[in-house]
Amino acid sequence: MSKKKDLVLVAKRNSQAWAEAKKRCKLNETDLQMAKELGMTAKSLIKNIPMPNQLWKAPVKVWIRDLYEEKFNRVITFKPALSEELKIKPKKQEKLIVSDHWVDEEDLPF
């Protein structure tokens, strides 16, 4: 029973570390997936955030994509899932009334 609890705690800590790396490195799920496939840890991603005086260093997101492309010769594209609001078909817009004849402003009663 103790081993199960230990595994749960480790998994929880690991997921929290990945969530922190996602937030601090401004990554999306696809970037995280690429980093995990490359064998990176959340700690290594956080350690490689460029400091302001390290202008030569690429952002973590770009760094991951470059390494992934170099290793696998492809990049995973990000396809965001549509929210429920976007899945609902938009309402029909009212059609504009187009007149065949031109109305002079002087002919208007107001």
Backbone hydrogen bonds, N-H to C=O, Kabsch-Sander energy under -0.5 kcal/mol:
donor,donor_aa,acceptor,acceptor_aa,energy
5,K,1,M,-1.7
6,D,2,S,-2.2
7,L,3,K,-2.4
8,V,4,K,-2.3
9,L,5,K,-2.4
10,V,6,D,-2.5
11,A,7,L,-2.5
12,K,8,V,-2.3
13,R,9,L,-2.6
14,N,10,V,-2.6
15,S,11,A,-2.4
16,Q,12,K,-2.1
17,A,13,R,-2.2
18,W,14,N,-2.2
19,A,15,S,-2.1
20,E,16,Q,-2.2
21,A,17,A,-2.4
22,K,18,W,-2.5
23,K,19,A,-2.0
24,R,20,E,-3.0
25,C,21,A,-2.3
26,K,22,K,-0.6
27,L,22,K,-2.1
32,L,28,N,-2.1
33,Q,29,E,-2.3
34,M,30,T,-2.3
35,A,31,D,-2.3
36,K,32,L,-2.4
37,E,33,Q,-2.2
38,L,34,M,-1.7
39,G,36,K,-1.0
40,M,35,A,-2.5
45,L,41,T,-1.6
46,I,42,A,-2.1
47,K,43,K,-2.3
48,N,44,S,-1.1
49,I,46,I,-1.3
54,Q,51,M,-2.1
55,L,53,N,-0.7
57,K,54,Q,-1.4
63,W,59,P,-2.6
64,I,60,V,-2.8
65,R,61,K,-1.9
66,D,62,V,-2.6
67,L,63,W,-2.4
68,Y,64,I,-2.7
69,E,65,R,-2.5
70,E,66,D,-2.3
71,K,67,L,-2.2
72,F,68,Y,-3.0
73,N,69,E,-1.8
79,K,77,T,-0.6
87,K,83,S,-1.5
88,I,84,E,-1.1
98,V,96,L,-0.7
99,S,97,I,-0.6
104,D,102,W,-0.5
107,D,104,D,-1.1
108,L,105,E,-0.9
